[in-house]
């Protein structure tokens, strides 16, 4: 099955139980779910510090393996604070080598 890599670029996941049910559903369906430790992470109203959230995104440039699905745990305006620091060139190069399917609500 697929490999799902979680990121948390925006707001804190308020409904922790729903997030865990989602992970359990993916696992039950045979998917691998990576980076689950970001789900409970919190810094004020965000899903971690700006550095942590930026690292979630920029780490995608080195994410190994083909057919990776990147799933943002939650959307929100918090990611807009990171736009100037995202490694856009690195992400573009990664997409040209082994495209990631990125779903960001």
C-alpha atoms as one frame of an Amber mdcrd trajectory, in Angstrom:
protein
   0.000   0.000   0.000   0.933   3.656   0.172   3.260   5.496   2.482   1.621
   8.497   4.145   3.900  11.158   5.618   2.215  13.562   8.043   3.127  17.238
   8.321   1.739  19.933  10.625   2.441  23.308   8.999  -0.427  25.282  10.505
  -2.682  25.127  13.520  -2.651  22.718  16.434  -4.770  19.606  15.945  -7.606
  20.399  18.325  -9.389  17.062  17.924  -6.654  14.616  18.874  -9.051  11.670
  18.984 -10.192  12.283  15.405  -6.589  12.478  14.228  -5.757   9.189  15.940
  -8.858   7.564  14.409  -7.685   8.755  11.002  -4.235   7.264  11.521  -5.790
   4.001  12.751  -7.998   3.872   9.658  -5.008   4.335   7.357  -3.051   1.656
   9.222  -6.023  -0.734   9.142  -6.196  -0.259   5.371  -2.561  -1.336   5.121
  -0.885   2.031   4.669   2.295   3.060   6.449   1.927   6.322   8.384   5.140
   8.208   9.081   5.790  11.187  11.349   2.868  10.614  13.733   4.705  12.433
  16.520   3.619  15.773  15.032  -0.048  15.196  15.890   0.087  16.246  19.580
   2.781  18.885  19.044   1.697  22.350  20.159   3.076  25.858  20.554   0.291
  28.267  21.517  -2.330  27.897  18.755   0.090  26.355  16.257   1.285  22.796
  15.665   4.743  23.563  16.982   7.201  26.394  16.709   7.724  28.121  13.371
  11.037  26.273  13.055   9.396  22.892  13.657   6.596  23.574  11.184   9.033
  24.891   8.583  11.212  21.810   9.068   8.159  19.611   8.391   7.815  21.202
   4.978  11.487  21.513   4.059  12.183  17.910   5.113  10.023  16.843   2.186
  12.921  17.708  -0.128  14.791  14.693   1.298  11.843  12.369   1.860  12.949
   9.005   0.510  10.863   6.644  -1.523   8.498   6.803  -4.419   4.716   7.060
  -4.210   4.744   9.121  -1.025   1.542  10.809   0.036   2.056  13.923   2.161
  -0.908  14.739   4.360  -1.245  17.926   6.374  -2.929  17.097   9.674  -4.715
  20.415   9.620  -4.863  23.504   7.445  -4.926  27.092   8.586  -3.302  30.453
   8.197  -0.246  29.482  10.238   1.505  28.159   7.143   1.375  31.587   5.511
   3.881  32.749   8.116   6.399  30.269   6.671   6.123  31.002   2.948   9.279
  33.100   2.605  11.434  30.424   4.261  10.225  27.340   2.390  12.847  25.663
   0.205  10.825  26.067  -2.989  13.761  25.093  -5.223  14.371  21.915  -3.230
  10.685  20.991  -3.370  10.599  21.596  -7.135  13.636  19.354  -7.618  12.069
  16.638  -5.442   8.862  16.820  -7.455  10.802  16.348 -10.682  12.593  13.234
  -9.355   9.823  11.372  -7.503   6.664  13.464  -7.294   4.939  13.677  -3.936
   1.167  13.747  -3.731   0.610  16.610  -1.285  -2.803  17.129   0.281  -3.111
  20.321   2.288  -6.631  21.226   3.424
